[in-house]
Amino acid sequence: MKICIIGAGAAGMMAAINVANENNEVFILEHTSKIGSKIRISGNGKCNLTNESVSKEKYNNQNFADVVLNEFSVDDTKQFFYNCGLMLKDKNGYYYPMSEQAASVIDVLQSELYKRNVKLITDFHITRMHRKDDKFIIKGNNKEIIADKLIIATGGKSAAKTGSDGSGYSYAKMFGHNIIKQVPGLTGIVCKNKICKSFAGVRTKATVTAFIEGASVYKETGEVQFTDYGLSGIPIFNCCNYISRVINLGKDVEITVDFLPDIKSEDIEKFIITQKDNGKSVLYALKGMLPSKIANGIYEIVVNNCKKDSEYFISNIINFIKKFEFKAIDTRDYEQAQVTCGGVDLSEINPKTMESELVKNLYFAGEVVDINGLCGGYNLQFAWSSGAIAGKSCLYDKN
């Protein structure tokens, strides 16, 4: 049996390793010159492989994710890499290669491909693909590859320089699949507030809450980065996944920031009053609690809207500290995004096998489908899981 896999990323290589045996001829077609390019840059080059906290709640389309993650779990992933010769490092539930180098992950995957005689063809540019007499015909580079089974694992549209250019959606359409509209995920959020430029460069622990039409949709505490365009940092990236699909639809989208999440409002008030009683200014007190740029910005806003001797002056200061509202108007583009939200419609895919419900022997794996997870190894875990399932499912017929 001949199996063709499109895409030499995490999902594609995992699929190939799980389907390759002495009875199968396995091809991977990759349109760039290198394999695993997105793995190489993941986790700032350290590659956060998976996470002990993986669960359906970390993903959109939770029911689909739940089935996939139960079929091939975090423990299965850890055992797989251990068997491949890669020792993992547990950093508070986040798993990395012991070397903390993404290249180590690519090396062991490449070694497994070689050991299993997987035929890897790089710089392969597909010009046409169709089905004929229960076979898949893939044409490109003046070649024609005929396969019994086909796995599309091309990634999404994020970080196109790594090879994820959205081509997989056009391939899926060739076989009649519906594609859910794509938007950037896990990226910075562009805000309308003029104060952003004044805050730019600050990194601080804060609690962020995303609201759509006044309803809270996500909340997280962590390091937030303030930029000239708006907000960044892991908590913001995760907020992005919840608002990116609606942010350009004219809906009211806000991100509120609590600059002192570990301190109660009454304790902030007590500190400010104590400093005032000691002859210090309110601004002096703010700089004793907050980064200077944040303190100056909040103080200026309140001074411009409320007299210093007003009974509401300090309470207004505290309101801005505990709930500074940012008007979200856009996200950063795909080049800055870590994942793509949207993709092949999951209602047309069997989560137990990753096989198409429309075309027999056609499978999908990884980011090309409409699944996106939070930061922290969740998207790579889905790639490992869906790739392993697609590969194993090609070994037998469940229909």
Secondary structure, DSSP 4 states (H G I P E B T S, - for coil): -EEEEE--SHHHHHHHHHH-STT-EEEEE-SSSSS-HHHHHGGGGT---EETT--GGGBSSHHHHHHHHHHS-HHHHHHHHHHHT--EEEETTEEEETT--HHHHHHHHHHHHHHTT-EEE-S--EEEEEEETTEEEEEETTEEEEESEEEE----SSSGGGT-SSHHHHHHHHTT--EEEEEEESS-EEE--TTHHHHTT-EEEEEEEEEETTEEEEEEEEEEEE-SSEEESHHHHHHHHHHTTTTTTT--EEEEEES-TTS-HHHHHHHHHHHHHTT--HHHHHHTTS-HHHHHHHHHHHHHHS-TTSTTHHHHHHHHHH-EEEEEEEE--GGG-SEEEEEE-GGGEETTTTEESSSTTEEE-GGGBS--B-TTTHHHHHHHHHHHHHHHHTTS---
